[in-house]
């Protein structure tokens, strides 16, 4: 379970582990509940995340897509250099708001 | 099912096609990385493993626990070699895209592109149910 903080229409989600296939469904449920609750801006604090795989990337994209439809946004913070580089190689570094650690 | 064999410069794993076994395989791979002085390649190796294993479990074995997935890591001279094999029918790897989707909103289709990005050589057996990839270290 991630650490979640709400403030009106914004939320900060801090996963406790890597965003990878075996645990993606759990994080998906958490993010979905925020969206259903009317949250429009989500910060995902990646301080505990050392690695994101393609399933994790897909989840981040899906969340971003949903938020963007409602004129909201997804932001990734405390992203390590390896993950930032991966997002760049996948041409996603300009698609997401990314703040490195 | 999860069976692991480790010898000098080689790690072999046979596991049932369950996503949770990917974490166990990566824990063994981390020990292999440490034992073989591969720390500078940790991210690439673990990421490549996760991509290959996820594809094998989800697409190859269709999450069927009775269809085992096999993994081998070898450290030979100045390169690391990885092979992942499933018991599925394979796929048309010759026509599979090796680059990321041009539309950043697309949520899938990046697994193979990631492996190609981080490894020097990538290949499949004829059927397409075994992937081999390697990287100079």
gemmi code that builds the backbone of each chain (N, CA, C; Angstrom):
import gemmi

chains = {
    "A": [
        ("UNK", (0.847, -1.214, 0.000), (0.000, 0.000, 0.000), (0.874, 1.253, 0.000)),
        ("UNK", (0.480, 2.217, -0.835), (1.240, 3.459, -0.914), (0.818, 4.391, 0.221)),
        ("UNK", (1.673, 5.361, 0.498), (1.303, 6.437, 1.424), (0.540, 7.467, 0.600)),
        ("UNK", (-0.645, 7.872, 1.064), (-1.480, 8.790, 0.282), (-1.803, 10.017, 1.135)),
        ("UNK", (-1.653, 11.209, 0.522), (-2.030, 12.455, 1.208), (-2.950, 13.230, 0.292)),
        ("UNK", (-4.091, 13.669, 0.827), (-5.068, 14.403, 0.030), (-5.148, 15.842, 0.496)),
        ("UNK", (-5.359, 16.745, -0.473), (-5.637, 18.138, -0.142), (-6.557, 18.651, -1.230)),
        ("UNK", (-7.856, 18.594, -0.974), (-8.828, 19.021, -1.982), (-8.745, 18.154, -3.211)),
        ("UNK", (-8.526, 18.788, -4.360), (-8.472, 18.054, -5.622), (-7.091, 17.533, -5.966)),
        ("UNK", (-6.161, 17.622, -5.020), (-4.795, 17.155, -5.261), (-4.441, 16.031, -4.314)),
        ("UNK", (-3.519, 15.209, -4.746), (-3.062, 14.107, -3.895), (-1.597, 13.836, -4.157)),
        ("UNK", (-0.907, 13.419, -3.114), (0.470, 12.949, -3.245), (0.465, 11.467, -2.893)),
        ("UNK", (0.955, 10.664, -3.833), (1.014, 9.214, -3.648), (2.476, 8.819, -3.572)),
        ("UNK", (2.852, 8.137, -2.513), (4.238, 7.697, -2.354), (4.268, 6.172, -2.313)),
        ("UNK", (4.533, 5.529, -3.470), (4.629, 4.069, -3.456), (5.769, 3.631, -2.532)),
        ("UNK", (5.593, 2.455, -1.948), (6.630, 1.972, -1.024), (7.608, 1.031, -1.729)),
        ("UNK", (7.404, 0.801, -3.039), (8.257, -0.162, -3.742), (8.314, 0.199, -5.225)),
        ("UNK", (9.068, -0.572, -5.962), (9.179, -0.342, -7.398), (7.819, -0.483, -8.069)),
        ("UNK", (7.628, 0.260, -9.151), (6.357, 0.210, -9.897), (6.550, -0.782, -11.039)),
        ("UNK", (6.238, -2.041, -10.746), (6.517, -3.142, -11.667), (5.318, -4.082, -11.731)),
        ("UNK", (5.365, -4.971, -12.717), (4.206, -5.819, -13.038), (3.552, -6.519, -11.839)),
        ("UNK", (4.339, -7.201, -10.981), (3.681, -7.964, -9.898), (2.843, -7.114, -8.942)),
        ("UNK", (3.123, -5.816, -8.843), (2.388, -4.980, -7.883), (1.599, -3.860, -8.563)),
        ("UNK", (1.591, -3.860, -9.893), (0.942, -2.759, -10.611), (-0.551, -2.687, -10.324)),
        ("UNK", (-1.195, -3.833, -10.177), (-2.640, -3.830, -9.944), (-3.004, -3.106, -8.652)),
        ("UNK", (-2.196, -3.283, -7.609), (-2.465, -2.613, -6.335), (-2.399, -1.099, -6.497)),
        ("UNK", (-1.350, -0.619, -7.152), (-1.209, 0.827, -7.351), (-2.305, 1.339, -8.278)),
        ("UNK", (-2.675, 0.526, -9.258), (-3.748, 0.917, -10.181), (-5.040, 1.164, -9.413)),
        ("UNK", (-5.365, 0.282, -8.470), (-6.571, 0.436, -7.659), (-6.508, 1.715, -6.837)),
        ("UNK", (-5.341, 2.002, -6.275), (-5.188, 3.208, -5.455), (-5.397, 4.459, -6.297)),
        ("UNK", (-4.783, 4.482, -7.476), (-4.908, 5.658, -8.336), (-6.335, 5.789, -8.861)),
        ("UNK", (-6.944, 4.654, -9.184), (-8.320, 4.677, -9.693), (-9.261, 5.256, -8.634)),
        ("UNK", (-9.041, 4.894, -7.386), (-9.940, 5.397, -6.334), (-9.803, 6.913, -6.198)),
        ("UNK", (-8.589, 7.426, -6.395), (-8.399, 8.880, -6.349), (-9.150, 9.555, -7.497)),
        ("UNK", (-9.046, 8.976, -8.677), (-9.722, 9.553, -9.837), (-11.229, 9.532, -9.636)),
        ("UNK", (-11.730, 8.426, -9.121), (-13.174, 8.310, -8.899), (-13.654, 9.294, -7.833)),
        ("UNK", (-12.719, 9.665, -6.960), (-13.031, 10.612, -5.881), (-12.939, 12.061, -6.331)),
        ("UNK", (-12.606, 12.279, -7.607), (-12.568, 13.633, -8.150), (-11.226, 14.328, -8.070)),
        ("UNK", (-10.155, 13.589, -7.725), (-8.826, 14.205, -7.692), (-8.396, 14.530, -9.114)),
        ("UNK", (-7.864, 15.740, -9.320), (-7.474, 16.154, -10.672), (-5.967, 16.307, -10.838)),
        ("UNK", (-5.247, 16.421, -9.725), (-3.794, 16.570, -9.795), (-3.158, 15.556, -8.850)),
        ("UNK", (-2.285, 14.738, -9.404), (-1.617, 13.713, -8.609), (-0.109, 13.870, -8.752)),
        ("UNK", (0.562, 13.938, -7.610), (2.024, 13.863, -7.568), (2.378, 12.445, -7.125)),
        ("UNK", (3.218, 11.784, -7.887), (3.719, 10.493, -7.433), (5.156, 10.712, -6.981)),
        ("UNK", (5.364, 10.575, -5.687), (6.694, 10.758, -5.109), (7.449, 9.449, -5.256)),
        ("UNK", (8.498, 9.462, -6.075), (9.199, 8.228, -6.427), (10.411, 7.967, -5.513)),
        ("UNK", (10.399, 8.515, -4.316), (11.600, 8.405, -3.458), (11.929, 6.955, -3.111)),
        ("UNK", (10.927, 6.082, -3.085), (11.179, 4.671, -2.750), (11.234, 3.776, -3.983)),
        ("UNK", (11.183, 4.380, -5.157), (11.092, 3.619, -6.406), (12.450, 3.623, -7.098)),
        ("UNK", (13.052, 2.435, -7.189), (14.348, 2.298, -7.865), (14.192, 1.913, -9.336)),
        ("UNK", (13.032, 1.328, -9.672), (12.867, 0.802, -11.031), (11.389, 0.812, -11.410)),
        ("UNK", (11.126, 1.149, -12.672), (9.781, 1.072, -13.244), (9.889, 0.241, -14.503)),
        ("UNK", (9.025, -0.762, -14.662), (9.071, -1.536, -15.902), (8.000, -1.035, -16.868)),
        ("UNK", (7.848, -1.711, -18.014), (6.910, -1.215, -19.031), (5.466, -1.270, -18.539)),
        ("UNK", (5.146, -2.211, -17.665), (3.794, -2.264, -17.087), (3.576, -1.045, -16.186)),
        ("UNK", (4.583, -0.726, -15.396), (4.516, 0.458, -14.553), (4.408, 1.730, -15.370)),
        ("UNK", (5.178, 1.790, -16.451), (5.112, 2.951, -17.342), (3.701, 3.079, -17.918)),
        ("UNK", (3.125, 1.948, -18.331), (1.766, 1.966, -18.870), (0.761, 2.482, -17.863)),
        ("UNK", (0.938, 2.101, -16.606), (0.040, 2.578, -15.551), (0.167, 4.090, -15.373)),
        ("UNK", (1.402, 4.589, -15.389), (1.606, 6.040, -15.255), (0.974, 6.774, -16.433)),
        ("UNK", (1.135, 6.225, -17.625), (0.550, 6.853, -18.816), (-0.974, 6.853, -18.732)),
        ("UNK", (-1.546, 5.727, -18.340), (-3.010, 5.635, -18.234), (-3.540, 6.656, -17.233)),
        ("UNK", (-2.830, 6.814, -16.127), (-3.243, 7.787, -15.114), (-3.133, 9.194, -15.670)),
        ("UNK", (-2.017, 9.463, -16.343), (-1.830, 10.783, -16.953), (-2.934, 11.073, -17.978)),
        ("UNK", (-3.257, 10.056, -18.797), (-4.297, 10.229, -19.817), (-5.627, 10.601, -19.168)),
        ("UNK", (-5.981, 9.898, -18.092), (-7.256, 10.154, -17.411), (-7.275, 11.552, -16.803)),
        ("UNK", (-6.181, 11.942, -16.175), (-6.134, 13.268, -15.547), (-6.180, 14.371, -16.604)),
        ("UNK", (-5.481, 14.153, -17.700), (-5.433, 15.162, -18.762), (-6.808, 15.398, -19.368)),
        ("UNK", (-7.611, 14.345, -19.444), (-8.979, 14.481, -19.978), (-9.788, 15.463, -19.151)),
        ("UNK", (-9.505, 15.488, -17.840), (-10.216, 16.397, -16.950), (-9.429, 17.666, -16.672)),
        ("UNK", (-8.509, 17.987, -17.576), (-7.658, 19.188, -17.482), (-6.759, 19.134, -16.241)),
        ("UNK", (-6.518, 17.955, -15.736), (-5.628, 17.812, -14.596), (-4.235, 17.401, -15.055)),
        ("UNK", (-3.415, 16.896, -14.111), (-2.032, 16.559, -14.478), (-1.453, 15.529, -13.518)),
        ("UNK", (-0.488, 14.798, -14.047), (0.302, 13.869, -13.239), (1.713, 14.418, -13.176)),
        ("UNK", (2.297, 14.388, -12.001), (3.676, 14.836, -11.870), (4.459, 13.764, -11.117)),
        ("UNK", (5.655, 13.476, -11.600), (6.542, 12.519, -10.932), (7.651, 13.310, -10.250)),
        ("UNK", (7.823, 13.079, -8.959), (8.862, 13.802, -8.221), (9.854, 12.828, -7.607)),
        ("UNK", (11.033, 13.336, -7.253), (12.097, 12.500, -6.679), (12.414, 11.299, -7.563)),
        ("UNK", (12.450, 11.540, -8.856), (12.748, 10.469, -9.809), (14.264, 10.274, -9.878)),
        ("UNK", (14.736, 9.031, -9.716), (16.182, 8.821, -9.787), (16.675, 8.900, -11.235)),
        ("UNK", (17.985, 8.985, -11.377), (18.554, 9.208, -12.717), (18.292, 8.046, -13.658)),
        ("UNK", (18.302, 6.815, -13.123), (18.043, 5.651, -13.982), (16.641, 5.720, -14.583)),
        ("UNK", (15.661, 6.035, -13.753), (14.280, 6.099, -14.236), (14.092, 7.303, -15.154)),
        ("UNK", (14.721, 8.414, -14.801), (14.627, 9.596, -15.675), (15.207, 9.276, -17.052)),
        ("UNK", (16.324, 8.561, -17.055), (16.946, 8.174, -18.323), (16.034, 7.231, -19.106)),
        ("UNK", (15.413, 6.287, -18.406), (14.477, 5.355, -19.057), (13.320, 6.118, -19.694)),
        ("UNK", (12.762, 7.070, -18.989), (11.651, 7.856, -19.541), (12.107, 8.621, -20.783)),
        ("UNK", (13.351, 9.098, -20.735), (13.895, 9.785, -21.909), (14.040, 8.850, -23.098)),
        ("UNK", (14.573, 7.650, -22.830), (14.755, 6.685, -23.925), (13.411, 6.274, -24.517)),
        ("UNK", (12.353, 6.276, -23.695), (11.029, 5.920, -24.173), (10.258, 7.147, -24.684)),
        ("UNK", (10.950, 8.270, -24.767), (10.366, 9.503, -25.303), (9.181, 9.985, -24.465)),
        ("UNK", (9.288, 9.776, -23.167), (8.208, 10.184, -22.271), (8.625, 11.325, -21.346)),
        ("UNK", (9.888, 11.763, -21.438), (10.358, 12.767, -20.495), (9.687, 14.115, -20.693)),
        ("UNK", (9.173, 14.348, -21.906), (8.449, 15.604, -22.139), (6.940, 15.403, -21.974)),
        ("UNK", (6.525, 14.159, -21.906), (5.092, 13.849, -21.804), (4.615, 14.002, -20.365)),
        ("UNK", (5.437, 13.555, -19.436), (5.136, 13.702, -18.023), (5.870, 14.916, -17.483)),
        ("UNK", (5.353, 15.472, -16.392), (6.147, 16.414, -15.614), (7.052, 15.555, -14.744)),
        ("UNK", (8.364, 15.695, -14.917), (9.307, 14.868, -14.184), (10.274, 15.767, -13.425)),
        ("UNK", (10.368, 15.517, -12.124), (11.323, 16.260, -11.308), (12.283, 15.228, -10.709)),
        ("UNK", (13.557, 15.357, -11.047), (14.513, 14.366, -10.558), (14.896, 14.632, -9.116)),
        ("UNK", (15.421, 13.591, -8.494), (15.812, 13.677, -7.088), (17.056, 14.544, -6.918)),
    ],
    "B": [
        ("UNK", (5.932, -22.875, -8.212), (7.203, -23.605, -8.339), (8.321, -22.597, -8.629)),
        ("UNK", (9.392, -22.765, -7.913), (10.541, -21.870, -8.140), (11.792, -22.627, -7.780)),
        ("UNK", (12.618, -22.932, -8.774), (13.840, -23.695, -8.533), (15.015, -22.924, -9.095)),
        ("UNK", (16.044, -22.762, -8.279), (17.180, -21.910, -8.639), (18.484, -22.683, -8.502)),
        ("UNK", (19.359, -22.565, -9.496), (20.684, -23.188, -9.428), (21.719, -22.126, -9.721)),
        ("UNK", (22.697, -22.033, -8.851), (23.730, -21.020, -9.031), (25.098, -21.687, -9.038)),
        ("UNK", (25.898, -21.438, -10.092), (27.281, -21.916, -10.106), (28.134, -20.744, -10.553)),
        ("UNK", (29.416, -20.958, -10.644), (30.281, -19.836, -10.958), (29.926, -19.219, -12.305)),
        ("UNK", (29.516, -17.969, -12.273), (29.221, -17.248, -13.500), (27.921, -17.608, -14.170)),
        ("UNK", (27.076, -18.397, -13.483), (25.828, -18.836, -14.120), (24.726, -18.934, -13.078)),
        ("UNK", (23.558, -18.440, -13.461), (22.352, -18.544, -12.630), (21.244, -19.111, -13.495)),
        ("UNK", (20.635, -20.197, -13.032), (19.532, -20.808, -13.780), (18.314, -20.898, -12.881)),
        ("UNK", (17.166, -20.534, -13.431), (15.914, -20.572, -12.673), (14.828, -21.194, -13.538)),
        ("UNK", (14.061, -22.102, -12.921), (12.831, -22.602, -13.544), (11.697, -22.220, -12.603)),
        ("UNK", (10.645, -21.607, -13.143), (9.584, -21.127, -12.269), (8.230, -21.251, -12.949)),
        ("UNK", (7.206, -21.357, -12.162), (5.859, -21.387, -12.727), (5.522, -19.968, -13.218)),
        ("UNK", (4.653, -19.916, -14.201), (4.330, -18.649, -14.854), (3.397, -17.806, -13.992)),
        ("UNK", (3.977, -17.225, -12.933), (3.225, -16.350, -12.039), (4.033, -15.070, -11.872)),
        ("UNK", (3.357, -13.931, -11.956), (4.061, -12.652, -11.886), (4.859, -12.496, -10.591)),
        ("UNK", (4.343, -13.056, -9.494), (5.055, -12.891, -8.219), (6.429, -13.547, -8.249)),
        ("UNK", (6.629, -14.526, -9.145), (7.938, -15.173, -9.242), (8.986, -14.256, -9.869)),
        ("UNK", (8.540, -13.208, -10.541), (9.499, -12.262, -11.119), (10.295, -11.592, -9.999)),
        ("UNK", (9.614, -11.239, -8.916), (10.329, -10.624, -7.791), (11.367, -11.582, -7.212)),
        ("UNK", (10.991, -12.852, -7.074), (11.933, -13.836, -6.531), (13.125, -14.004, -7.473)),
        ("UNK", (12.854, -14.036, -8.775), (13.939, -14.174, -9.755), (14.876, -12.968, -9.680)),
        ("UNK", (14.317, -11.790, -9.506), (15.146, -10.582, -9.440), (15.981, -10.558, -8.159)),
        ("UNK", (15.460, -11.104, -7.087), (16.267, -11.170, -5.852), (17.480, -12.070, -6.076)),
        ("UNK", (17.279, -13.195, -6.763), (18.413, -14.084, -7.077), (19.372, -13.380, -8.035)),
        ("UNK", (18.809, -12.658, -8.982), (19.653, -11.954, -9.950), (20.492, -10.881, -9.265)),
        ("UNK", (19.945, -10.254, -8.228), (20.710, -9.222, -7.506), (21.929, -9.846, -6.833)),
        ("UNK", (21.773, -11.050, -6.289), (22.928, -11.749, -5.703), (23.955, -12.062, -6.784)),
        ("UNK", (23.472, -12.493, -7.941), (24.350, -12.793, -9.071), (25.091, -11.526, -9.514)),
        ("UNK", (24.384, -10.423, -9.538), (24.991, -9.142, -9.918), (26.104, -8.783, -8.945)),
        ("UNK", (25.843, -8.936, -7.668), (26.852, -8.603, -6.657), (28.045, -9.553, -6.728)),
        ("UNK", (27.780, -10.847, -6.916), (28.859, -11.846, -6.940), (29.756, -11.702, -8.162)),
        ("UNK", (29.236, -11.110, -9.227), (29.978, -11.008, -10.476), (30.375, -9.568, -10.834)),
        ("UNK", (30.379, -8.698, -9.820), (30.815, -7.304, -10.014), (30.093, -6.611, -11.152)),
        ("UNK", (28.780, -6.755, -11.167), (27.997, -6.153, -12.239), (27.184, -4.952, -11.752)),
        ("UNK", (27.573, -4.375, -10.634), (26.769, -3.324, -10.008), (26.459, -2.164, -10.960)),
        ("UNK", (27.401, -1.814, -11.810), (27.165, -0.677, -12.702), (26.111, -0.996, -13.758)),
        ("UNK", (25.785, -2.278, -13.916), (24.769, -2.700, -14.878), (23.485, -3.191, -14.204)),
        ("UNK", (23.373, -2.924, -12.903), (22.247, -3.463, -12.126), (20.908, -3.075, -12.719)),
        ("UNK", (20.720, -1.799, -12.977), (19.419, -1.318, -13.471), (19.072, -1.989, -14.795)),
        ("UNK", (20.032, -2.008, -15.727), (19.769, -2.586, -17.050), (19.435, -4.071, -16.942)),
        ("UNK", (20.211, -4.805, -16.147), (19.987, -6.244, -16.033), (18.624, -6.542, -15.403)),
        ("UNK", (18.309, -5.863, -14.306), (17.033, -6.126, -13.633), (15.853, -5.697, -14.504)),
        ("UNK", (16.010, -4.585, -15.193), (14.918, -4.112, -16.059), (14.708, -5.081, -17.228)),
        ("UNK", (15.813, -5.478, -17.876), (15.702, -6.429, -18.987), (15.077, -7.744, -18.547)),
        ("UNK", (15.507, -8.215, -17.372), (14.917, -9.451, -16.834), (13.419, -9.299, -16.627)),
        ("UNK", (13.039, -8.214, -15.986), (11.607, -8.004, -15.701), (10.806, -7.967, -16.997)),
        ("UNK", (11.314, -7.292, -18.012), (10.576, -7.206, -19.276), (10.444, -8.585, -19.917)),
        ("UNK", (11.562, -9.316, -19.981), (11.529, -10.625, -20.632), (10.642, -11.599, -19.860)),
        ("UNK", (10.727, -11.572, -18.551), (9.920, -12.489, -17.741), (8.433, -12.131, -17.815)),
        ("UNK", (8.115, -10.858, -17.787), (6.706, -10.452, -17.890), (6.132, -10.907, -19.225)),
        ("UNK", (6.883, -10.704, -20.301), (6.407, -11.156, -21.617), (6.215, -12.671, -21.636)),
        ("UNK", (7.174, -13.394, -21.055), (7.092, -14.859, -21.063), (5.872, -15.351, -20.285)),
        ("UNK", (5.619, -14.718, -19.138), (4.521, -15.158, -18.274), (3.165, -14.749, -18.863)),
        ("UNK", (3.069, -13.479, -19.262), (1.766, -12.949, -19.690), (1.418, -13.385, -21.115)),
        ("UNK", (2.382, -13.215, -22.039), (2.093, -13.509, -23.451), (2.470, -14.927, -23.834)),
        ("UNK", (3.593, -15.408, -23.326), (4.030, -16.745, -23.704), (3.215, -17.833, -23.027)),
        ("UNK", (3.199, -17.773, -21.684), (2.518, -18.828, -20.922), (1.078, -18.466, -20.582)),
        ("UNK", (0.657, -17.245, -20.962), (-0.728, -16.811, -20.696), (-1.094, -16.998, -19.222)),
        ("UNK", (-0.126, -16.719, -18.332), (-0.344, -16.833, -16.883), (-0.763, -18.247, -16.445)),
        ("UNK", (-0.447, -19.253, -17.265), (-0.764, -20.635, -16.912), (0.349, -21.179, -16.029)),
        ("UNK", (0.016, -21.441, -14.770), (1.035, -21.870, -13.805), (1.671, -23.199, -14.192)),
        ("UNK", (0.978, -23.963, -15.032), (1.520, -25.267, -15.413), (2.516, -25.190, -16.567)),
        ("UNK", (2.719, -24.007, -17.105), (3.689, -23.842, -18.190), (4.901, -23.096, -17.634)),
        ("UNK", (5.970, -23.803, -17.291), (7.103, -23.148, -16.622), (7.856, -22.189, -17.540)),
        ("UNK", (8.489, -21.226, -16.910), (9.362, -20.273, -17.601), (10.779, -20.532, -17.104)),
        ("UNK", (11.734, -20.529, -18.022), (13.132, -20.773, -17.646), (13.976, -19.549, -17.945)),
        ("UNK", (14.889, -19.309, -17.045), (15.745, -18.136, -17.142), (17.184, -18.544, -16.899)),
        ("UNK", (18.099, -18.006, -17.686), (19.519, -18.254, -17.425), (20.288, -16.949, -17.585)),
        ("UNK", (21.122, -16.668, -16.603), (22.056, -15.547, -16.686), (23.455, -16.138, -16.716)),
        ("UNK", (24.281, -15.636, -17.629), (25.664, -16.102, -17.692), (26.580, -14.901, -17.796)),
        ("UNK", (27.652, -14.974, -17.059), (28.657, -13.926, -17.155), (29.864, -14.576, -17.829)),
        ("UNK", (30.159, -14.181, -19.068), (31.246, -14.802, -19.817), (32.199, -13.715, -20.278)),
        ("UNK", (33.430, -13.796, -19.817), (34.444, -12.800, -20.166), (33.929, -11.388, -19.909)),
        ("UNK", (33.681, -10.645, -20.962), (33.297, -9.250, -20.764), (31.852, -8.991, -21.152)),
        ("UNK", (31.010, -9.984, -20.997), (29.608, -9.782, -21.363), (28.685, -10.573, -20.439)),
        ("UNK", (27.473, -10.046, -20.279), (26.438, -10.799, -19.573), (25.404, -11.248, -20.609)),
        ("UNK", (25.041, -12.514, -20.510), (24.098, -13.103, -21.449), (22.872, -13.567, -20.671)),
        ("UNK", (21.704, -13.245, -21.199), (20.456, -13.617, -20.532), (19.561, -14.336, -21.536)),
        ("UNK", (18.961, -15.427, -21.084), (17.991, -16.138, -21.914), (16.749, -16.412, -21.085)),
        ("UNK", (15.586, -16.137, -21.679), (14.300, -16.442, -21.043), (13.471, -17.231, -22.048)),
        ("UNK", (12.961, -18.359, -21.562), (12.203, -19.248, -22.457), (10.871, -19.614, -21.827)),
        ("UNK", (9.804, -19.569, -22.627), (8.496, -20.026, -22.131), (8.036, -21.220, -22.956)),
        ("UNK", (6.905, -21.776, -22.590), (6.386, -22.967, -23.265), (5.232, -22.640, -24.201)),
        ("UNK", (5.096, -21.365, -24.530), (4.019, -20.971, -25.428), (4.371, -21.223, -26.888)),
        ("UNK", (3.478, -20.827, -27.764), (3.627, -21.087, -29.184), (4.508, -20.082, -29.915)),
        ("UNK", (5.045, -19.091, -29.184), (5.907, -18.114, -29.828), (5.111, -16.953, -30.434)),
        ("UNK", (5.832, -16.073, -31.106), (5.161, -14.954, -31.761), (5.991, -14.506, -32.954)),
        ("UNK", (5.427, -13.612, -33.754), (6.073, -13.144, -34.975), (7.104, -12.075, -34.634)),
        ("UNK", (8.255, -12.506, -34.118), (9.254, -11.554, -33.651), (9.915, -10.785, -34.798)),
        ("UNK", (9.902, -11.389, -35.978), (10.537, -10.724, -37.122), (9.854, -9.407, -37.459)),
        ("UNK", (8.531, -9.355, -37.190), (7.783, -8.145, -37.524), (7.391, -7.318, -36.306)),
        ("UNK", (7.981, -7.656, -35.159), (7.660, -6.916, -33.938), (8.462, -5.622, -33.903)),
        ("UNK", (7.849, -4.571, -33.414), (8.538, -3.287, -33.328), (9.582, -3.327, -32.219)),
        ("UNK", (10.732, -2.744, -32.494), (11.797, -2.695, -31.494), (12.020, -1.275, -30.973)),
        ("UNK", (11.111, -0.378, -31.356), (11.217, 1.012, -30.897), (9.960, 1.387, -30.123)),
        ("UNK", (10.040, 2.410, -29.267), (8.866, 2.797, -28.483), (7.741, 3.311, -29.388)),
        ("UNK", (6.493, 3.209, -28.933), (5.385, 3.753, -29.727), (5.580, 5.255, -29.962)),
        ("UNK", (5.198, 5.715, -31.141), (5.356, 7.139, -31.436), (4.341, 7.980, -30.645)),
        ("UNK", (3.207, 7.386, -30.295), (2.200, 8.093, -29.506), (2.495, 7.888, -28.024)),
        ("UNK", (2.909, 8.928, -27.299), (3.248, 8.774, -25.881), (2.043, 8.398, -25.022)),
        ("UNK", (0.829, 8.534, -25.558), (-0.353, 8.171, -24.779), (-0.648, 6.668, -24.818)),
        ("UNK", (0.067, 5.946, -25.680), (-0.164, 4.498, -25.783), (0.359, 3.835, -24.508)),
        ("UNK", (-0.466, 2.942, -23.931), (-0.063, 2.415, -22.622), (0.740, 1.133, -22.709)),
        ("UNK", (0.840, 0.522, -23.871), (1.613, -0.711, -23.957), (2.554, -0.682, -25.154)),
        ("UNK", (3.269, -1.773, -25.365), (4.146, -1.881, -26.531), (5.568, -1.380, -26.319)),
        ("UNK", (6.030, -1.324, -25.076), (7.387, -0.815, -24.826), (8.361, -1.879, -24.309)),
        ("UNK", (7.883, -3.068, -24.000), (8.749, -4.079, -23.392), (9.945, -4.441, -24.254)),
        ("UNK", (9.680, -4.756, -25.507), (10.767, -5.152, -26.401), (11.687, -3.963, -26.697)),
        ("UNK", (11.106, -2.790, -26.818), (11.907, -1.586, -27.081), (12.881, -1.342, -25.938)),
        ("UNK", (12.439, -1.598, -24.721), (13.310, -1.404, -23.549), (14.495, -2.361, -23.607)),
        ("UNK", (14.227, -3.619, -23.928), (15.324, -4.589, -24.008), (16.305, -4.162, -25.095)),
        ("UNK", (15.828, -3.753, -26.239), (16.713, -3.319, -27.325), (17.509, -2.073, -26.933)),
        ("UNK", (16.916, -1.230, -26.135), (17.579, 0.012, -25.744), (18.757, -0.253, -24.802)),
        ("UNK", (18.607, -1.228, -23.916), (19.606, -1.446, -22.864), (20.602, -2.557, -23.164)),
        ("UNK", (20.357, -3.351, -24.195), (21.247, -4.469, -24.476), (21.810, -4.356, -25.882)),
        ("UNK", (23.020, -4.908, -26.047), (23.739, -4.750, -27.316), (23.239, -5.699, -28.393)),
        ("UNK", (22.884, -6.909, -27.969), (22.396, -7.893, -28.932), (21.118, -8.511, -28.399)),
        ("UNK", (20.128, -8.646, -29.266), (18.841, -9.239, -28.893), (18.422, -10.176, -30.006)),
        ("UNK", (18.031, -11.399, -29.630), (17.580, -12.344, -30.657), (16.573, -13.318, -30.090)),
        ("UNK", (15.911, -14.035, -30.994), (14.903, -15.027, -30.613), (15.214, -16.344, -31.285)),
        ("UNK", (14.688, -17.426, -30.738), (14.727, -18.681, -31.485), (13.683, -18.579, -32.602)),
        ("UNK", (13.672, -19.572, -33.475), (12.822, -19.464, -34.665), (11.350, -19.281, -34.318)),
        ("UNK", (10.891, -20.058, -33.337), (9.474, -20.017, -32.954), (9.115, -18.695, -32.285)),
        ("UNK", (10.026, -18.176, -31.517), (9.761, -16.920, -30.820), (9.335, -17.103, -29.383)),
        ("UNK", (9.635, -18.282, -28.797), (9.303, -18.456, -27.381), (10.546, -18.463, -26.497)),
        ("UNK", (11.668, -18.054, -27.068), (12.892, -17.886, -26.278), (13.606, -16.624, -26.765)),
        ("UNK", (13.932, -15.762, -25.827), (14.660, -14.525, -26.149), (16.040, -14.608, -25.528)),
        ("UNK", (17.043, -14.146, -26.267), (18.399, -14.070, -25.728), (18.875, -12.634, -25.927)),
        ("UNK", (19.463, -12.077, -24.891), (20.003, -10.730, -25.042), (21.282, -10.618, -24.223)),
        ("UNK", (22.177, -9.796, -24.708), (23.473, -9.695, -24.051), (23.979, -8.255, -24.064)),
        ("UNK", (24.913, -8.021, -23.161), (25.420, -6.661, -22.980), (26.881, -6.738, -22.590)),
        ("UNK", (27.710, -5.939, -23.224), (29.123, -5.861, -22.835), (29.204, -5.188, -21.465)),
        ("UNK", (30.096, -5.679, -20.649), (30.216, -5.097, -19.295), (31.607, -4.549, -19.035)),
    ],
}
model = gemmi.Model(1)
for chain_id, residues in chains.items():
    chain = gemmi.Chain(chain_id)
    for i, (resn, *xyz) in enumerate(residues, 1):
        res = gemmi.Residue()
        res.name, res.seqid = resn, gemmi.SeqId(i, " ")
        for name, pos in zip(("N", "CA", "C"), xyz):
            atom = gemmi.Atom()
            atom.name, atom.element = name, gemmi.Element(name[0])
            atom.pos, atom.b_iso = gemmi.Position(*pos), 0.0
            res.add_atom(atom)
        chain.add_residue(res)
    model.add_chain(chain)
structure = gemmi.Structure()
structure.add_model(model)
structure.setup_entities()
